[in-house]
Amino acid sequence: MKNKLAIFGGKRTVDIDEPHYVWPPITEKTKEAVLKQLDESISIYDKSGIIDKLENKFSDYYGKKHALLTNSGTSAIHSMYVGADLKPNDEIICPAYTFFATVTPLFFTGATPILVDSNEDGNISPEAIKEKINKNTKGIVVTHMWGMPCDMAPIQKIAKDYDLLLFEDASHAHGAKYRSKTVGSFGDASAFSLQAQKTLTGGEGGVLLTNNENIYYRALLLGHYNKRCKQEIPKEHPLYKFAVTGMGLKLRIHPIAAAIANEQFDDLDRILANRRNIAKKMAIELGNLPGISAPVVPDRVEPTWYAFIMQYKPEELEGLPIEKFYDALIAEGCKELDRPTSTCPLNYHPLFQNPKNLFPTYKGKVKYCKGDFPKAEKFHENSLKLPVWHDPNDEIVDLYIDSFKKVTENYEDLLK
Ligand SMILES: Cc1ncc(COP(=O)(O)O)c(C=O)c1O
């Protein structure tokens, strides 16, 4: 007898109370780190204490001279662009498919974001980058979407050939590698979010990495005025005179967030290794099912598995709409299954269609519409997202896989 789908009153496959996925892992060590920090300091004005410790950890891990912690990934990205001294009329080539904060800080610099389409894997297409280069192009920013590294070799070559700045938004990709080199260490500057969902987190926070002194000093001036600027910008530097006020923003990370991230960092590589094993199993089990295509991992990369993004293939299930497939899985108890919304092709957002009410100087300069980026849009519309669990003993992974098997075996019932 056929197994009745839960959406039609059958037994749920994942019959376990939520949460089905807990992130970040808050251990006794995390709690100790927070208590210790409470005793030490809850506001740090310069590069000292836990701020210094965590920044040095980032510098060492990524082989970068400077690491600057910020209160969010968005602030780190903002600092990266202001650090690069972008000017009005400069153009930055950006992925059309990313979380909007990869690009939105550009609106505060005067530089114009030029969106380009993705490859089939959702990451920015090197060919599409090349097509948009002109005399105003100043740089390229890439996002390693969902933890899958971009194809950095051709992108680095383009940046070199055309003398462009290369920026990385590595917010999904802490510890990911491309040809054995850590992602986030390719660019002139890179930025990471340390927000709670991220693979390395302090709850909220961000970090900017660079070897470039000028980017670093200007980033300091953007959000780390007075003590820290005086401590780090050489007195003879032409911008030292601004040390007291900086540019007037305050973007410092909270020391407790830094303490949490510092403690989580020590576990990063172990967690990544566990995730990779579990993702491998998910890719084999789910990727073999009709209607599902698992993420393809080229030999050259080691992803973080920040998320497991499948592509839904309705043509393999007689055209069953993704909504019905998704609803059936939710009914089976797969509460962690998601169809991403705010992370989407940026041309879907009013801000990128007509920003004039918020950023009047961008009127006519940024005017994208739905349909502009067919590959990114297809990738997004067909995306089904699962977390990648990191505990090898977590049996829930198997229950989620069983749910997918059940729904694909019984998809014909959903067509009726
Ligand atoms: C790719 C990407 N960039 C930037 C950000 C912004 O980071 P934050 O939320 O820490 O400001 C996010 C957050 O989700 C992100 O996914």
The ligand as an SDF file (V2000), in Angstrom:
LIG
                    3D

 16 16  0  0  0  0  0  0  0  0999 V2000
   25.8810   37.8150    1.9890 C   0  0  0  0  0  0  0  0  0  0  0  0
   25.5880   38.7250    3.1360 C   0  0  0  0  0  0  0  0  0  0  0  0
   26.2130   39.9060    3.2060 N   0  0  0  0  0  0  0  0  0  0  0  0
   26.0040   40.7440    4.2290 C   0  0  0  0  0  0  0  0  0  0  0  0
   25.1330   40.4520    5.2400 C   0  0  0  0  0  0  0  0  0  0  0  0
   24.8860   41.4560    6.3060 C   0  0  0  0  0  0  0  0  0  0  0  0
   25.3730   41.0640    7.5190 O   0  0  0  0  0  0  0  0  0  0  0  0
   24.7860   41.6570    8.8790 P   0  0  0  0  0  0  0  0  0  0  0  0
   23.4100   41.1210    9.0410 O   0  0  0  0  0  0  0  0  0  0  0  0
   25.7200   41.1570    9.9220 O   0  0  0  0  0  0  0  0  0  0  0  0
   24.8060   43.1330    8.7520 O   0  0  0  0  0  0  0  0  0  0  0  0
   24.4590   39.2350    5.2210 C   0  0  0  0  0  0  0  0  0  0  0  0
   23.5260   38.9010    6.2980 C   0  0  0  0  0  0  0  0  0  0  0  0
   22.7190   38.0150    6.2320 O   0  0  0  0  0  0  0  0  0  0  0  0
   24.6810   38.3510    4.1460 C   0  0  0  0  0  0  0  0  0  0  0  0
   24.0410   37.1820    4.0520 O   0  0  0  0  0  0  0  0  0  0  0  0
  1  2  1  0
  2  3  1  0
  2 15  2  0
  3  4  2  0
  4  5  1  0
  5  6  1  0
  5 12  2  0
  6  7  1  0
  7  8  1  0
  8  9  2  0
  8 10  1  0
  8 11  1  0
 12 13  1  0
 12 15  1  0
 13 14  2  0
 15 16  1  0
M  END
$$$$
